[in-house]
Amino acid sequence: MDRSISRRSSEQMAANRDRSGSVWLFQAFSGLLLVIILGTHMIAHHFIVEGGLRDYQQVMDYVSNPLVFVIEMVFVVVAVSHALLGVRAILIDMRPSPGALRTINWGLAVFGAAVIIYGFYLGIALQRLAG
């Protein structure tokens, strides 16, 4: 009986390690995407434009491009996901109880969804103003 309990615990620990490894891998990949997207954003907004900064009309012309809109929305999703996974990792380092961990996971998921929805709302509003 003790053997089955310890085996089950070992299997659960292995499953948790596999899950945390894939979460870490997603965060590392999202960090790489952030560097690429933010670099592209900086180049497009500060190095290509004469004077180093777009004026209002140039920004509106820029965001009216559907490809730019998609890239900016991907940026919102990647940035929020990356940030909240970082917050989750910090909170997990405090070794919360399983119930607290569930609350943390749900709370961060709800907060992240709200921020992403708000980001999409702002992006769509800006797109409509530009179009």
The 8 nearest C-alpha neighbors of each residue, nearest first, counted from 0:
[[1, 2, 3, 4, 5, 6, 7, 8],
 [2, 0, 4, 3, 5, 6, 7, 8],
 [1, 3, 5, 0, 4, 6, 7, 8],
 [4, 2, 6, 0, 5, 1, 7, 8],
 [3, 5, 7, 1, 6, 2, 8, 0],
 [4, 6, 8, 2, 7, 3, 9, 1],
 [7, 5, 3, 9, 8, 4, 2, 10],
 [6, 8, 10, 4, 9, 5, 3, 11],
 [7, 9, 5, 11, 6, 10, 12, 4],
 [10, 8, 6, 12, 7, 11, 5, 13],
 [9, 11, 7, 13, 12, 8, 6, 14],
 [12, 10, 8, 14, 13, 9, 7, 15],
 [11, 13, 9, 15, 10, 14, 8, 16],
 [12, 14, 10, 16, 11, 15, 9, 17],
 [15, 13, 11, 17, 12, 16, 18, 10],
 [14, 16, 18, 12, 13, 17, 19, 11],
 [17, 15, 13, 19, 18, 14, 20, 12],
 [16, 18, 14, 20, 15, 19, 13, 21],
 [19, 17, 15, 21, 20, 16, 14, 22],
 [18, 20, 22, 16, 21, 17, 15, 23],
 [21, 19, 23, 17, 18, 22, 16, 24],
 [20, 22, 24, 18, 23, 19, 25, 17],
 [23, 21, 19, 25, 24, 20, 18, 26],
 [24, 22, 20, 26, 21, 25, 19, 27],
 [23, 25, 21, 27, 22, 26, 20, 28],
 [26, 24, 28, 22, 23, 27, 29, 21],
 [27, 25, 29, 23, 24, 28, 81, 30],
 [26, 28, 30, 24, 25, 29, 23, 31],
 [29, 27, 25, 31, 30, 26, 24, 32],
 [28, 30, 32, 26, 31, 27, 77, 81],
 [31, 29, 33, 27, 28, 32, 26, 34],
 [30, 32, 28, 34, 33, 29, 35, 27],
 [33, 31, 29, 35, 30, 34, 36, 28],
 [34, 32, 30, 36, 31, 35, 37, 29],
 [33, 35, 31, 37, 32, 36, 38, 30],
 [34, 36, 32, 38, 33, 37, 39, 31],
 [37, 35, 39, 33, 38, 34, 32, 40],
 [38, 36, 40, 34, 39, 35, 33, 41],
 [39, 37, 41, 35, 40, 36, 34, 42],
 [38, 40, 36, 42, 37, 41, 43, 35],
 [39, 41, 37, 43, 38, 42, 36, 44],
 [42, 40, 38, 44, 39, 43, 45, 37],
 [41, 43, 46, 39, 45, 40, 44, 38],
 [44, 42, 40, 41, 47, 45, 39, 46],
 [45, 43, 41, 42, 40, 52, 46, 53],
 [46, 44, 51, 52, 42, 41, 48, 43],
 [45, 47, 42, 48, 51, 43, 44, 41],
 [46, 48, 43, 45, 42, 49, 44, 51],
 [49, 47, 51, 46, 45, 52, 50, 53],
 [48, 50, 51, 47, 52, 46, 53, 45],
 [49, 51, 52, 48, 53, 45, 46, 47],
 [52, 50, 45, 48, 49, 46, 53, 44],
 [53, 51, 45, 50, 48, 44, 54, 49],
 [54, 52, 57, 58, 48, 44, 55, 51],
 [53, 55, 57, 56, 58, 52, 59, 48],
 [56, 54, 58, 57, 59, 53, 60, 52],
 [55, 57, 59, 58, 54, 60, 53, 61],
 [58, 56, 60, 54, 59, 53, 55, 61],
 [59, 57, 61, 55, 56, 60, 53, 62],
 [58, 60, 129, 56, 62, 61, 57, 63],
 [59, 61, 57, 63, 58, 62, 56, 129],
 [62, 60, 58, 59, 63, 64, 57, 67],
 [63, 61, 64, 59, 60, 67, 68, 58],
 [62, 64, 60, 129, 61, 126, 130, 59],
 [63, 65, 62, 67, 66, 61, 68, 60],
 [66, 64, 68, 67, 63, 69, 62, 126],
 [67, 65, 69, 68, 64, 70, 62, 71],
 [66, 68, 70, 64, 65, 69, 62, 71],
 [67, 69, 65, 71, 66, 70, 62, 72],
 [70, 68, 72, 66, 67, 71, 73, 65],
 [69, 71, 67, 73, 72, 68, 74, 66],
 [72, 70, 74, 68, 73, 69, 67, 75],
 [73, 71, 75, 69, 74, 70, 68, 76],
 [74, 72, 70, 76, 75, 71, 77, 69],
 [73, 75, 71, 77, 72, 76, 78, 70],
 [76, 74, 72, 78, 73, 77, 79, 71],
 [77, 75, 73, 79, 74, 78, 80, 115],
 [76, 78, 80, 74, 79, 75, 29, 81],
 [79, 77, 81, 75, 80, 76, 74, 82],
 [78, 80, 82, 76, 81, 77, 83, 75],
 [81, 79, 77, 83, 82, 78, 76, 84],
 [80, 82, 78, 84, 79, 26, 83, 77],
 [83, 81, 85, 79, 84, 80, 78, 86],
 [82, 84, 86, 85, 80, 81, 87, 79],
 [85, 83, 87, 81, 86, 82, 80, 88],
 [84, 86, 88, 82, 83, 87, 81, 89],
 [85, 87, 83, 89, 84, 88, 90, 82],
 [88, 86, 84, 90, 85, 89, 91, 83],
 [89, 87, 91, 85, 86, 90, 84, 92],
 [88, 90, 86, 92, 87, 91, 85, 93],
 [89, 91, 87, 92, 93, 88, 86, 94],
 [92, 90, 88, 93, 94, 89, 87, 95],
 [93, 91, 89, 94, 90, 88, 95, 87],
 [92, 94, 91, 90, 95, 89, 88, 96],
 [95, 93, 91, 92, 96, 90, 100, 97],
 [96, 94, 99, 100, 93, 91, 97, 90],
 [95, 97, 99, 98, 100, 94, 101, 91],
 [98, 96, 100, 99, 101, 95, 102, 94],
 [99, 97, 101, 100, 96, 102, 95, 103],
 [98, 100, 102, 96, 101, 97, 95, 103],
 [101, 99, 103, 97, 102, 98, 95, 104],
 [100, 102, 104, 98, 99, 103, 105, 97],
 [103, 101, 99, 105, 100, 104, 106, 98],
 [102, 104, 100, 106, 101, 105, 107, 99],
 [103, 105, 101, 107, 102, 106, 108, 100],
 [106, 104, 108, 102, 107, 103, 109, 101],
 [105, 107, 103, 109, 108, 104, 102, 110],
 [106, 108, 110, 104, 105, 109, 111, 103],
 [107, 109, 105, 111, 106, 110, 112, 104],
 [110, 108, 112, 106, 111, 107, 105, 113],
 [109, 111, 107, 113, 112, 108, 106, 114],
 [112, 110, 108, 114, 113, 109, 107, 115],
 [111, 113, 115, 109, 110, 114, 116, 108],
 [114, 112, 110, 116, 111, 115, 117, 109],
 [113, 115, 117, 111, 116, 112, 118, 110],
 [116, 114, 118, 112, 117, 113, 111, 76],
 [117, 115, 119, 113, 118, 114, 112, 120],
 [116, 118, 120, 114, 115, 119, 113, 121],
 [119, 117, 115, 121, 120, 116, 114, 122],
 [118, 120, 122, 116, 117, 121, 123, 115],
 [121, 119, 117, 123, 118, 122, 116, 124],
 [122, 120, 124, 118, 119, 123, 125, 117],
 [123, 121, 119, 125, 124, 120, 126, 118],
 [122, 124, 126, 120, 125, 121, 119, 127],
 [125, 123, 121, 127, 126, 122, 120, 128],
 [124, 126, 128, 122, 123, 127, 121, 129],
 [125, 127, 123, 129, 124, 128, 63, 130],
 [128, 126, 130, 124, 129, 125, 123, 63],
 [129, 127, 125, 126, 130, 124, 59, 123],
 [130, 128, 59, 126, 127, 63, 125, 60],
 [129, 127, 128, 63, 126, 59, 60, 125]]
